[in-house]
Amino acid sequence: MLAETDPFEIRAPGARPRVVIIGAGFAGVAAARALKRSDAEVVLIDRRNHHIFQPLLYQVATAVLAPSEIAAPIRQLEAKQANLNVILGDVVDVDSAHRTIDTVCPGIGTRKVQFDFLVVATGTRPSYFGHDEFAAFAPGLKNLADAEAIRTKILSAFEMAEATDDENERARQMNFVLVGAGPTGVELAASIAQLVTVTLRGNFRQIDPATSTITLLEGGDRVLPSFAPSLSRKAAKRLAKLGVKVLTGVKVERVDAQGVIAGGTRIPSATVLWTAGVAASPIVQLLGVKTDRAGRALVEPFLNLPGEPNIFVVGDAASVQQDGRPVPGVAQAAIQQGRYVGRLISDQIRGREPKRAFRYRDKGNMAVVGKNFAILEAGHLKTGGLLTWFIWAFVHLLALPQLQNRWRVQSQWLWSYLTGQRSSRLISEAPPPTNASQATKQTLTS
Ligand SMILES: Cc1cc2nc3c(=O)[nH]c(=O)nc-3n(C[C@H](O)[C@H](O)[C@H](O)COP(=O)(O)OP(=O)(O)OC[C@H]3O[C@@H](n4cnc5c(N)ncnc54)[C@H](O)[C@@H]3O)c2cc1C
């Protein structure tokens, strides 16, 4: 139960301006921190109590890391920022005219929160390009729950393959299909390849995990289309070396309990993973702003909404054009936008006019393709190999949210590098029996 006078709804006369930030991802946290020294009351709202380092989610999904190693409690992360309050809640409505938002808080109900400035940093969710029915069979990778569900799906497939004596079912369980060869698809596929050839070696008696098939489907003509073609070729070569089958120019027509139909051919698979596309979080729709095809808000050069100087959208939820091209949906862009808006609001509170429009500084783009190989594109520099892999590892370690994350990830990586073992091989919840496994059970008991 809430007190009758909720301090977030009722404002004291003469109170400091309140900046409400929805989303404690890269952009939201950066915006909050940029407001640390401002004379504002900052309220950071997220539906989860933790900030996630999404670039390493694929390692949680493939049992290299545990969920807590790439996440940090938002309250702990921002404990030293005295002007900041954290609310755990799901924002379900935004009333721009009355300057309020509705947040559903667990165990409490709906809280109304007033704002003077609003920063929407709610990121994206997987997009199935109008085929939401695929979601039930092909999970996307966006948060820790997704990563754990994928890990369970992958590890369970081997258990079911080991248990069945139906050859077709065994093959289906050992077929892994990933839809979309962007960085997440490539990183996941390569990591699964190493799981089956190295980590699971000698662990089963009826099956050899190394005989699994990993198929990466891509609608475009190459893997990693956001990188230069020369780097795509390098990555494709590396994937082939790891045993990943890459099929480009194929359209997925259907995903169901039996697998995928792509380019007119059925690929039987018990594990189909969706790494294809993203759409902006639905909160953006509530702002009444024009959006691009992926539902991202079309913002002004100062990242505010047209006609709304105090309402901003940043990070993956915003569509920002620079020099005629969209700013990419990557962590660096989200951090820079969040920081920019935090500073801009701080200046506005001090009575200063905003000086310059937002400009994204591209510090380079990286993708990892299994152990010992990564690619890097930074301006004219296009490179790939072992040294780049070490740079990738170093950069990602430094970027983790807390020292304790860095420490734990570093030791897991070292252990995994030296032994090939992965320490989070946990099946959280046994999957329900399939028809084939039920049939096997009946044979055994009859
Ligand atoms: C699997 C994966 C791998 C990636 N790899 C890389 C990489 O290697 N390099 C790179 O630069 N980028 C990578 N990215 C992209 C990068 O993570 C995003 O660009 C970045 O996270 C965007 O930051 P954001 O703050 O806009 O959104 P997010 O980080 O997604 O944060 C959004 C936050 O809003 C919260 N939220 C959403 N809706 C609500 C609501 N209604 N109420 C309350 N809270 C809400 C969410 O819980 C979340 O905490 C990857 C993304 C994924 C999913």
The ligand as an SDF file (V2000), in Angstrom:
LIG
                    3D

 53 58  0  0  0  0  0  0  0  0999 V2000
   22.1070   -9.5050  -27.6820 C   0  0  0  0  0  0  0  0  0  0  0  0
   22.6150   -8.1180  -27.9460 C   0  0  0  0  0  0  0  0  0  0  0  0
   23.9500   -7.9200  -28.2490 C   0  0  0  0  0  0  0  0  0  0  0  0
   24.4300   -6.6470  -28.4860 C   0  0  0  0  0  0  0  0  0  0  0  0
   25.7610   -6.4690  -28.7610 N   0  0  0  0  0  0  0  0  0  0  0  0
   26.2580   -5.2310  -28.9050 C   0  0  0  0  0  0  0  0  0  0  0  0
   27.6410   -5.0120  -29.0880 C   0  0  0  0  0  0  0  0  0  0  0  0
   28.4300   -5.9540  -29.1330 O   0  0  0  0  0  0  0  0  0  0  0  0
   28.0980   -3.7270  -29.1980 N   0  0  0  0  0  0  0  0  0  0  0  0
   27.2290   -2.6710  -29.1380 C   0  0  0  0  0  0  0  0  0  0  0  0
   27.6760   -1.5320  -29.2080 O   0  0  0  0  0  0  0  0  0  0  0  0
   25.9220   -2.8390  -29.0020 N   0  0  0  0  0  0  0  0  0  0  0  0
   25.3930   -4.0870  -28.8750 C   0  0  0  0  0  0  0  0  0  0  0  0
   24.0660   -4.2720  -28.7000 N   0  0  0  0  0  0  0  0  0  0  0  0
   23.1790   -3.1090  -28.7670 C   0  0  0  0  0  0  0  0  0  0  0  0
   23.1900   -2.3380  -27.4720 C   0  0  0  0  0  0  0  0  0  0  0  0
   23.0740   -3.2220  -26.3850 O   0  0  0  0  0  0  0  0  0  0  0  0
   22.0500   -1.3420  -27.5160 C   0  0  0  0  0  0  0  0  0  0  0  0
   22.3180   -0.4360  -28.5580 O   0  0  0  0  0  0  0  0  0  0  0  0
   21.9140   -0.5930  -26.2040 C   0  0  0  0  0  0  0  0  0  0  0  0
   21.6140   -1.4970  -25.1610 O   0  0  0  0  0  0  0  0  0  0  0  0
   20.8270    0.4560  -26.2950 C   0  0  0  0  0  0  0  0  0  0  0  0
   20.7450    1.0930  -25.0700 O   0  0  0  0  0  0  0  0  0  0  0  0
   19.3680    1.7250  -24.5710 P   0  0  0  0  0  0  0  0  0  0  0  0
   19.6690    2.3550  -23.2640 O   0  0  0  0  0  0  0  0  0  0  0  0
   18.7600    2.5260  -25.6480 O   0  0  0  0  0  0  0  0  0  0  0  0
   18.3940    0.4820  -24.3550 O   0  0  0  0  0  0  0  0  0  0  0  0
   18.5570   -0.7770  -23.4090 P   0  0  0  0  0  0  0  0  0  0  0  0
   19.9600   -0.9880  -23.0280 O   0  0  0  0  0  0  0  0  0  0  0  0
   17.8360   -1.8670  -24.0990 O   0  0  0  0  0  0  0  0  0  0  0  0
   17.7700   -0.3660  -22.0920 O   0  0  0  0  0  0  0  0  0  0  0  0
   16.3800   -0.1540  -22.0820 C   0  0  0  0  0  0  0  0  0  0  0  0
   15.8960   -0.2530  -20.6430 C   0  0  0  0  0  0  0  0  0  0  0  0
   14.5380    0.2020  -20.5950 O   0  0  0  0  0  0  0  0  0  0  0  0
   13.7940   -0.6470  -19.7430 C   0  0  0  0  0  0  0  0  0  0  0  0
   12.4050   -0.5570  -20.1590 N   0  0  0  0  0  0  0  0  0  0  0  0
   11.8870   -0.8020  -21.3850 C   0  0  0  0  0  0  0  0  0  0  0  0
   10.5640   -0.5530  -21.3950 N   0  0  0  0  0  0  0  0  0  0  0  0
   10.2420   -0.1390  -20.1410 C   0  0  0  0  0  0  0  0  0  0  0  0
    9.0150    0.2620  -19.5060 C   0  0  0  0  0  0  0  0  0  0  0  0
    7.8550    0.3040  -20.1690 N   0  0  0  0  0  0  0  0  0  0  0  0
    9.0310    0.5910  -18.1950 N   0  0  0  0  0  0  0  0  0  0  0  0
   10.1910    0.5450  -17.4860 C   0  0  0  0  0  0  0  0  0  0  0  0
   11.3820    0.1860  -18.0390 N   0  0  0  0  0  0  0  0  0  0  0  0
   11.4080   -0.1520  -19.3470 C   0  0  0  0  0  0  0  0  0  0  0  0
   14.4180   -2.0240  -19.9620 C   0  0  0  0  0  0  0  0  0  0  0  0
   14.1550   -2.8890  -18.8560 O   0  0  0  0  0  0  0  0  0  0  0  0
   15.9010   -1.6760  -20.1050 C   0  0  0  0  0  0  0  0  0  0  0  0
   16.5820   -1.7080  -18.8710 O   0  0  0  0  0  0  0  0  0  0  0  0
   23.5400   -5.5480  -28.4600 C   0  0  0  0  0  0  0  0  0  0  0  0
   22.1980   -5.7420  -28.1560 C   0  0  0  0  0  0  0  0  0  0  0  0
   21.7320   -7.0200  -27.8900 C   0  0  0  0  0  0  0  0  0  0  0  0
   20.2730   -7.2260  -27.5470 C   0  0  0  0  0  0  0  0  0  0  0  0
  1  2  1  0
  2  3  1  0
  2 52  2  0
  3  4  2  0
  4  5  1  0
  4 50  1  0
  5  6  2  0
  6  7  1  0
  6 13  1  0
  7  8  2  0
  7  9  1  0
  9 10  1  0
 10 11  2  0
 10 12  1  0
 12 13  2  0
 13 14  1  0
 14 15  1  0
 14 50  1  0
 15 16  1  0
 16 17  1  0
 16 18  1  0
 18 19  1  0
 18 20  1  0
 20 21  1  0
 20 22  1  0
 22 23  1  0
 23 24  1  0
 24 25  2  0
 24 26  1  0
 24 27  1  0
 27 28  1  0
 28 29  2  0
 28 30  1  0
 28 31  1  0
 31 32  1  0
 32 33  1  0
 33 34  1  0
 33 48  1  0
 34 35  1  0
 35 36  1  0
 35 46  1  0
 36 37  1  0
 36 45  1  0
 37 38  2  0
 38 39  1  0
 39 40  1  0
 39 45  2  0
 40 41  1  0
 40 42  2  0
 42 43  1  0
 43 44  2  0
 44 45  1  0
 46 47  1  0
 46 48  1  0
 48 49  1  0
 50 51  2  0
 51 52  1  0
 52 53  1  0
M  END
$$$$
